[in-house]
Amino acid sequence: MLRATLLLLALAAGVNAECPNACSGHGVCSAYDTCTCHRNFEGADCSLRTCPFGSAHVDTPKGDLDGSSDALDDAHTTVIYGSTKYPFGTQEQFPNMTDSSGRGTKNTAHYYMECSNKGICDRKAGECECFAGYDGSACQRASCPNDCSGHGTCEHVQTLAANDFDNIYELWDAELTMGCACDAGYTGPDCSTLECKYGIDPLYVDDAATARVEEVSYSVRGTTLSGTYALKFYDVFGEDYVTDAIKVGATCDTVTDTLEALPGTVIPSGSIVCDADVTANTVSEYKLTFTGNPGYLKQLDLDYYLDGQRSTLTSTTDPKIRIFSPGRKGEFTDYFATQCAGVEVTIAGSRTTSNLGYETSATVANELNSGYYLSSLSAAEIKALKICLGDADGETSNNVEVYNWDYGSMYAIDGTVSIMDSYPHAIKLVDTTPADNYNGGYYYLMWWAPDDTKFVLANAPPTLSDDYSANTDYYVYTTDGVVERVILDDYSSDGELTTVSAIGNVEPRITAWFQEFTNVLYTSYDVSCENDLTNVEPCLEKGDLLFIIDAKYMVTSYDATDATDSVAGNDDLIDIFASETATGQLYTIEKIYNVDPTSSTWLVEDRFRIVVDKNINFRGMNYTTYFDDSGVGSRKHGVVNLFKFAPATTGNYEFVSQCSNRGACDSDAGTCECFKGYTGDDCTTQSSLAV
């Protein structure tokens, strides 16, 4: 009897057996005495914590979860359901690369993983112990090193892109990857490195070479104009400085004194060269050359909202503000550093010249013929220049003559008309007797007209008498870099047809239009390198260098007295500091992107856009749009050709650098340790006493 009682008790005990550790109070004891854990708990007894999940910085497959030995078989990728860690299921390999419709999906290698695959889970606390360089509750952020050393702010990569000409970054880590936005004068991944003062290499400037420094023109125009504005100046480090208020109609002395009064002598005293054209109550226009601030500078800005949201300029018409580089800007590197020895030229011709290249009439020149050409060349100088120009397209097999060079031009099929091809020559012309060491020269695109035996300029010289006259002698500087016109490569792989059946029947040129004195180009085709379907040659991307040249030259009448463009039929296209045409400025692409079609796309293509670093320095007088901002037809848009400039890897001269190439920068102190024979805070001064 006793034995039977004990057996019944044993059976009863088996029936009432409990789950391990009573599921630790974090789960429910279910069938077969197994724990169904509450959310964020796991383990056989639900005693372990699940850590937060985040987008994996580097994803990993999870292995053969069901022991079926098919983890490497794409056709049998197993999805596990009912897991305590993955209650909604997971897969053995990466998440599916396609959606339910079979379409490919993006960012599939960054699926949610515990601690974002960049940390170890503390199962007792349920907290991630992140690897070095990552932080956040799920280690989801790539942290900034050393908290930017106290000399910068830690920002999302999306924010860093937006701060750079409003570039858009929308990849999977837009708000997960972090980086330092360093204070001006600091650099490095953690902003711990001090930059030294920049200067011009004293061995660069000689009797022939002169330095290109920042040159900017700005104007304030209106009717019965009065009030004040301020200028925002950017130094070589990108730091901005805002001047005190400047009255409309101020003299050059007032403008320069106000700029040079900025703190920290950011602009050295007496270093600004200023020219002005001031008409009381109508126009205040200035050209400023910052000779004491070498290197690349962001474009000067003008602020006339000095009282909150209220404009501090008054005018009976909306005031017009124009800011642009007349043709020279600050640079770090000279890509045209090789002088063609023994060659001096002048510029001859005019906009009505009708004997160079293809023209539709005596007054309208086509195919990037400005009407100007290089003159005063002897036969020996022509030969020497051909040798200096050399190969234009990077392909020596098509070079011509004993000089082993490219014409930069081509013939129509009838053999009577020559036009510029896709690979013109690029040169820099420097005044042989500059007024100072900061003339720097102008860039030109050029091609050879065999029938006329002349070097034809694709862009015209500047209109200012102090920058150009028919009697000005120039040294010629050449480059090994390649200039290539952006085209739609429909017919051949070499970027240009070898024969042309008729003028205009060549591979389509990509053109762009823009509003006067702005920095946004609207291209006729998607030219971005990110467009895999494009047959644009060459494609363009952020950082590329561009020549922007008038697509067609036209002779017309001008009215320089109409300061506000308010008189119908008149256009003051020749401003005192604005060139009639692009002077060959090299622009840098800061942003290239597409937008959805607008209400006017059907009329004028405006979806494909390029933002360059400086406002385009001419009006673009050869395209009459159907409307302007007020809906009235207006000549305020220009059509241009685009030429990508690919600098050579040799023959360049970095003439502006920290410590002027003549010293070493102590990055801890931000001071220059000058080499023997050089002195000064930027090592620009040569001295036999500096030992």
Steps between C-alpha positions, in 0.01 A plus 500: 500500500781734589677427174185583300461830686860599427453417132191722478684786668788465256264513205328806642836672540580433134174654391569822699867545392602868448697684227868575572537756774131582464600691181676746732184703524551619140295249312210254500542130553350336192461155354775248560620704794667758276503872562342748266698808589367850528622758252873571517576192712647174376668181611356169622387662825447853360779628723697660218433843359474584131692814407372778272515446125622748238585506133808284462811689398620168359242225469569129555308186407376306800610153397304177478232579755291186443782251450382414150842553338348730241618834638710562192227409255325813375199296395445366853566801719318411819285749685476426872179597678420501870853572620519694826760732349328525160127474576414618149738259334843521347707341227814293499673714238467872436143630470341441162656704224161530331156607616180299459473622141848380412646848477845564639519678833765735633703499821439129554839458665403733783210316656414535868751324720549492874735782600516580129774238470738750658481399864459212748178456690517493882231236552454587867440872446363484146740771394745514212871531567601680181826454318733798483372760257131419546243619748127521559269261683529255210853605392320641200714809460857524377620745760725799442862441607601678818174694498662721235761611752291795608569671165197393304154350519399139445247483215312241297647439157165622365554832676860525380379452143224760542753751631700450180291685238182318617620166367262214571607181677225242543679167529427254780744668742383859443435549871730226629847586372640802679782736417663811634419842363821673604530860607686725258874445522469143626504183295536124525243231579483617862571873438818475705735636235562873470552644154773752435482825311484470121734692274622525141821311427757777448673291233179483295472871431762630257524733203253287302283311749248691704265361761126467455326627812135556578335765288133576551250752370179594671235758428191642663251647252162662518302818447524774763717253688608559858575310818771269630636151452778282641757279331577146616860405430631142518865435576707213361383275785132565421434715805254780432533859618225761469586866458335799658225663298605669175294781352385486139730714289801454727842574356767237441688627804195447720438149369862392537537659843185321618628166373848547643345587837383141541645341816828316518639682195336228294549740206843665525498877501555655160463169314172565314509649152167669431336654193153651516223632278252689715198692374309669778171332589529257208799269498793418724738258331840387625783272392715377788827307478614340826877496450570419866276191513654239268338166427145398421232707673127442511300759313443833673142545620284808551236537771245780489273364771683655791184562701347156535253434219495863386714601202743780573505599132223717360422551134198583287578175313620175651874540568722277288804337654771350279809318621742321270865443420601714200735230375761418761458330832726381775667164447732261678638327191604638164408244234650729233847536646706436185596810306546455126848645475566764238134556414322831552159577351236766478125451459356629174159503336161600628159355556415578137802320352359281222792308354572249771331163504133445429257791520142532384547862396745785526358598836422171668787265579426136575686199639665681788682756291521817707628703207836534675824320426867503600702748302854641469643150462804444284539176305749379759259585784217311328721193478608535862140540618387191310770300676401645839132423443572141401236232542153633589293186550738262675517282188832540320408272209298776332761773535601690187799674341859475609409692813303199628196700604121521460323776314208501741281546191341297221375544144152462364465234230531755221844590629441874496386574852689431821339497841617427850487133597435347840859539619616863475824626645497691827749779566564777749599844378695719743574867444873539437504829692246455780429783735579271793570136586131420529388522138497123464381486141183373335407155368399446137383206292660505157506314168695519176333622179720344229368709211550824690818373672384656826444392857133579557373579850174340607443760771548873467738712712361709784370842406683705761765724352736433791481125439502488122588710199614416149848621595540279808775240469448163666712206601339165415474225759389149404381188680520123463144479630222396263196711413200307366165636389200328660303333220237236443710224350250363250718417204846389598712401795768763452294796615476666158399408146787450259295637211222753503233500231390853577568764757303418810472132410755400757449317822256704708663743738365503851395857568397674817311816581520719805360817643731799491775509760388185683680173566233247390517340155202318348636241257320364195570141606583307813879527510555346844739206526243337729267454204603155379283529189654818364725512196631841593872539442656597729258468790530746787512473877566707808850642502545511123644816345299673225553761234165664425504658154232683300330259261470768233629853457274779388547865415227722637454848636553580862375767735728546798287781643203286597604412852192308596408318176161665532488651152349271239738406222813613683747280679810634666699194402833673528550581863819666601626189675306229317649339195282471192580130489647240729867578551601139536453474873550152642201405710475211745188285516369508856175316438339308214145370533160448338156623600150398400353677197364846571208682339737651242709191419298443183620841379854525634690199636563562869525157664875446474701740711859584581610736778844652454711675761477856367236705321549483124681815395293605201140545408461260218359727236413249232184336625168675539283309740123510482462643846685647792410520867214735420374288209619747236728402212856605581861455385625379834602142431807373323571173322846353545715202408670309779861386487644271765860572591698199625826632649820319421684313773824675408600855413284665766620741767343525845589865544280569805538275802553503871833665577527589129683179407800647681448364850345224708177547690505424872144363517498508880571873517373608156826680424748473214856379546664664199778343300840661494494822302130572558319687772162647593195346660421333167864458379441717193796732560837407357790631702870419502489580872241229570725217615 
